[in-house]
């Protein structure tokens, strides 16, 4: 690695030594603020924990426009089943694999720690000529865009914003999807099941997972949906009674594992085990070449559990119907942007509480009316099942502005620097730009970043040469604002 890349990765490593799962950003926020003070830069936090660092202009650039470099402090914390990593205290361990950087069986946190590292490296490098900079670092982007939603008027002054949260170097993102999350709650009451019943544990695991926006079109399996399909098969052959179900971790991560415990008549157990084995073969064929580690296990418990208590057979049927009916995956494609998903849904999380089953559904769309349509579909399915549906406040889509002066400058700078024309694209994932643009009038924005693969999963990796290219581009772009 070159000297500058070494420095960026070293800063990134320091960032990754600090716990920063979503809604746990206090330590990283304090660290960033102290680092700014150590460099002699004024900084301020707002009530939500967002941070702005003011970096004075280089000599001769004092009259240039204020440019905002923006990223988020939090990361999605996912790990492999065999990892003992504790995200509340353990540093992320780097593994260098040729041109790629990954972590040891956990998410890498390059989404979006590499943005923080690049911004800090630019701020501290006296050889980089630039206009006044504001480094805007937000909290809780991954679980709800909370920090961006909490931004107040006047917190940033700049009207030019570079969001460093895209994952394909050589492409400038000028639009993104909006979204809503719906929490479905089905009330449960547990009753005794007959002594002739046995309990069984079924698990779907070994899936790739991934980002529910970026990877939703890649035919990756959703463990929650597979679990629903298997349970639907089994309930057709036996009167099963659900005891618990658990799957998925976050609204924006495709579930990698899911499991359920149920009770059934002991005379049906062998047949249900055979049905599960056959269904496993079916789904392995369906996802051949994509889910190479897909596994399904069926375990007969030696002893009774839960009291013996289980959900009634009637409620079990309704829960399975609910999970089976909820949409998942692509709903429609965008007209005008080839290959871009317009509307989608992620059946993100299933949890059994002592008195309820809670299901989280995450909807996205480039078109706000279509977002409303798929959200109402999810709410209607919940109502038909007799469940309550609570949808949170939507976050806005970011509509492309192809006449943007910033976009024109970025295209010219990139082509002059690298001799090739970059892509201009919109993405199906959510970005903070839509919210920030709604809060700060006339904000000219673009999103860019180094190449990453499989964010929000333990397969996340960062392409190191692309980090160098993003650095070179940012240096050249800022230099042009004299």
N, C-alpha and C positions, 0 to 999 in steps of 0.2 A: 504494500500500500504506500501511496505517496504521503509526504509529510502532512499536508492539509487533511487528507482523508483520515490519517492516523489521529489527528487532533479532534475531528468531528466524532469519530467512533469512541475516542476516549471520553469525551463529554457525554455521549450517549450511554456509555458504560456507567458513568457516575450517576446519571439519571436513573438507570435501571437498577442501581443499588438501593433505591428508595421505594418503599411500597407506594403504589399509585393505582390500585384498582379503582374503578368508578366509585365515587362517593367516599373515597379515602385518600384525598389529594392534599390534605393539610401539610404533611411533611414535605412533599415535593414543592408545594407552593411557597413554603417558608424557605426552603433551600434555594429556589430560584430568586426570591426576593433578596436573600442575603448575598447571593452571588452577584446580583446587580449592584448592590451597595459596595461590594468589594471591588467592582470595576469602576465605581464612581458614578453610577447611573441612578437617577431618581426612579422610584417605582411606587406603585400604589395598588392596594387590593380593594375590591368592593365587598359588599355584604355577602355575596355568594361565594367568594374566594377567588374570583377571576383576578388576574394580575396584568398590569401594564408596566413595562419598563421603557423609560424614555432614553433614547440614545441620541446624543447631539449630532448634528451634521458634521461631516468632515470639512476641513478648511476649504473655502470656495464653494461649498454646497449649502450654505446657510439659507439661501433663498429658494431652495428647491422645495417641492411639495412634501408633506409628511407622508411616508409610506408605512403602512401597517403590515408587519409579518405576523401571521396568526397560526396557532396550532392549539391542540388541547392537551392537558396534563394527564388525563386518565388513560387507562388501557383496559382492554378486555383480558380477564385473567382465566385462561383455560389451560388445562394440563392433561397429559396422557394418563391412562388408568394406573400405570405402574410408577408414576412420578410421586415422590414424597415432598415435592416443593411446597413451601408455605408462603403464599403471596403476601401475608401480613408482615413478614420479616426477612425472608430470604432474597438475596439479589438474584436477578435473572442471569443465568450462566450462558455465556456466549460460546458458540461452536462455529469456527470458520471452516467453510466447506468450499474451497476454490474461490470463485467470485462471489459466493453467497455467504451471508451471515444468518444463522438461525440460533435458537435457544435449545437447551437440553430438555426436551420433552415438555416444554411449555410454550405459550405465546411469547413472542420476542419483544413485543411492546414498541416495535418500530412505528406502529400505528398508535400513537402519534409522537412517540419520543424522539424520532429522528428529526421532526420539525423543530422541537425545542433545541436540539443539539445544533442544527444548522443555524438557527436564529442567534443563539449564543455565540457560535463561532464567528458569525458575521459581525456581531456587536463588539467583540473583543479584539478583532484583527484590525490594527491601525493601518494596514496597507490597503484595506478595502475602502474605496471612496464611495460615499453615499450621502443622500439628503437626510434630514431628520427622520429617525425611525421610531416607531412604537411597536414593541414586541407585545402582542396581545395573546396571553395564554389563558385559556378557559378551562373550567372544571366540568366534569360529568357529561362529556359529549356522548359517550358510548351508551349510557343507560337512559338518556332522556333529553340530551341537548340542554340540560338545566342551566349551565353557565351562560350560554349564548342567550337563552330566554331571559336571564336576569340582568343582562347588560342595560345600563341606564344612560340617558342622554348625557353627552359630554365626557363619558369615560374614555373615549378615544377621539382624537382630533382629525386624524388622517382621513382622506377621501379616496385613497388608493389602497387596496387590500390584496395581499398575496397570501392566500390560504395554502399552507404546505401540508395538505392532507389527502392528496391524490396518490395513486399507486401505480402509475404507468408513466415512466419518464419518456419524454418525447411527445406527450399529449398535454394539452391545456383544457381543463374542464371549465365549462361555462354554464353548466346547469346541473341540477340534481333533483331527485325525487323528494316529495314531501311524505309525511307519514303520520300514522296514529297507532296507538297500542290499545287493545281491548282486553280487560281482565274479566273473565267469565267465572262466576262462582256458583257451583251447584251444591245445595245443602245436603248433608249426609246424616243418616242415623244408622248406627250399627246394632245388629241383632245377632243372637246366637245362631250358629249353623249346626246342623245335625252331627252327632258323634260319628256317623258313618262317612263323613266328609274328610278329605285330605286337603292340605294346602300345597299349592305349587307356586314356584317363582319362575317367571319368564323374563329374559333379558335380551335386549337388542343392543349390540355394542360393536366397537371397532370401526365406526363410520368416520368419514373424513371431516364432516362438519364444514365450517367456513363462514364467510360473511353473508348474511341473509340478503344483502343488496347486490354485492359484487358477484357472488357465486350462485345466485338463485337460478341462473339459466344453465348451469353446468351438469344437470342431471344427478346431483348428489342426493343421496337418500336422507330423509328426515326421520330420525329414530322414533319420534312420537307418532308419526303417521304409520310407520311400519308396525309399531306396537298396537295401534288401533286396528290395523288390518288383521293382525294375528288374533287379537281378542275377538274380533268379529267372526273369524273362522271358528274359533273354539266355542263361542256361545251358540253357534248353530248346531253343535253336536252334544252340548251338555248344558245343564243349568248351572253356570258358574256364578260365583258371588265374589265381587271385588273386595279386597281388603285394603290395598294401597296401590298407588301408581306414582311414578316419578320419572321425569325426563326433561332434558334441556337445561340450559343455564341462564341464557340472556335473550332479550328480545331480538337482538341483531346477530345472533349466532345460530346457524343451522344445527339442530340437536344431533350430537354424536352418539348418545346412548339414552336408553329409556328402559324402564322395567316395571313389572306389576306383580303383585301377589294376589292370588285368588283361591277360593275354596270350591271344591266340586266333589261330587260323589266318588268314592274310592274306586268304584267299578268303571268309571270313565277315564281314569288317569292315564292308563296305557294308550288308549285311543287318542286322547288329546296330545300326548307326547309324540305319537306317530304323525298326527296332523301337523304339528309344529315342525317336525323334521322335514316333511314334504314341502311345507310352505317356505322353509329356509331355502330349499333348493330352488324354488320358484323365484324368490327375490334376489338370490345370487345371480340367476340368469338375467333378471331384469336389469341389474346394475353391473353386469360384467364389464370389465375394463375401466370402471369408475370407482366402485367400492370394493377394492381388492381384499380388504380385511374384514368385511362384514361378517358378523357372527351372531347366532341366536342360540341361547341356552334355555333349557327347560329342566328345572330341578324339582323333584318331589321332596317336600320337607318331611323329616322323620317324625316330628312332633307337631301338635296343633299349636297355632299361634293366635295372638290377638284375643285370647280370653276364653273360649273361641268365639270371636265376634267378626262379622262381615257385613257389608252393605247388602241390602235386600236384593233379590234377583231382579225385581222390577227396576230399581234404581241403577243396578249394574247395566241393564239393557239400555237405559236412557243415557248413561255416561258413555257407553261404547258407541251408541248412535251419534252422540254429540261429537266425539273425537273423530269418528269416521266421516261425518258430514262436513266438518270445518274445512274450508279451502286451504290449500298449501301449494306454493310454487307459482309459476307464471299464470297470470290471468289474461294479459293482453300485451302485445308488442307496440312500440311507438312508431307512428308514421313519420317519415322524414329523417329518422336516425336509424340506419340499418343496423339490426342486431341489438338494439337497445330495448330493454324491457320497459313497458309503460306502467303496468300495474301487477303487483304480486302480493303474496301473503306468506308468512312464516308461522307455522304452529310451533311456537317457541318453547313453551314450558308447561309442564304438568306437575302439580303437587297435590298430595293428599294431606289435609289437616284433620284434626280430631272431629271437626263438625262440617267439613266441606271439601269438595274437590275444586281446586283453583287452576284455571287454564289461561295462559297468556297467548294472545294472537297479535302478531305485528303486521300491519298493512303498510304498503308503500305505493305511491303512484307519482308519475310526472304531471298528471292532470288532477287538480284538486277535486273536481266533480267525480272523477273515477275513484279517487280515494274515498270519497263519501259513499259511493256505491258499494264498494267491496266491504267497507266497514259496516254498512247497514245490513249486508248479507250475513256477516259474522254475528251481528247483534240479533238478527232474525232467527238464525239457527239456534242461538242460545235460548231465545224466548220459547221456541218450539220444544226445546228440551226441558223447559221449566227452570232455567238458570237465569241469574241476574248478570247483566253485562254493563261494565263501567268503562267507557272510552275516555282516554285522557285528551288533553288539548293537542290539536294537530300542530305539526311543524310544517312550515311552508315549503313548497317546491321553489327552486331557484330557476327562473325562466331565462334561457339564453339571450344575451344581447350581443349579436354578431357585429354591431357597430361600435363596440366598446373601444375607446382610445387605448386603454391598457392592453386589450387583446391585440390590437394592431402593433403596439410597441413590442409586445412579447414575441409575436410572430417574426417581426423584422430582426429583433435581437437574436433569436434562436437560429434563424436561417443564416444570418451573418456570422454567427459563432461556429456553427457545426456544418454549414453547407447543405442542409436539408430542411424541408418544410415539416413542421410538427403537425400532429393531428389536433383537431378541435372537436371536442366531444362533450356530451352530457353523460351522466352516470345514474344508475338506478339507486345507488346508495344515498343516504342523507348526508349533507354537509352543512356546516354552520353558516355558510354564506347566505342561504335563503333567509335565515333568521336575522343575521347581521344586516343584510341589505334592507330588511323591513324596518329595522330600528334606526338606521343611519341613512337619511335620504341622500340620493345621488352618490352612493358608494360604488366606485368602479372596482370590480372584483374579478379575480381569476384564481383557480385552484391548480396546483401542480405538485409534483413530488417525485422522489426516486421510485424505482420499480420494486414492488413487493408482491409476493405470492402468498395466498392462503391466510390473510389476516383473520383474526378471531379464532384461530385454531392452533394446536401445537405444531402444525406444519408451516406456520408463518416463517417467511424468510425474506431477507433484504438483499438486493443486488448492489454490491459495493461500487462497481464502476459507474452505476447510475447516480449514486450519491455524489461522486466527483463531478458528473455532468450538471447536476442540479446546482451544485456550488458554483461552478463556472458560469452558469447562466445567471444566477442571482447576482453575482459580482458584476457581470457585464450590464445587466438591466439597471441596477442601482447606479452604476457609474454614469449612465446616460441621463440621469435626472439632475444634472448640474444646472 
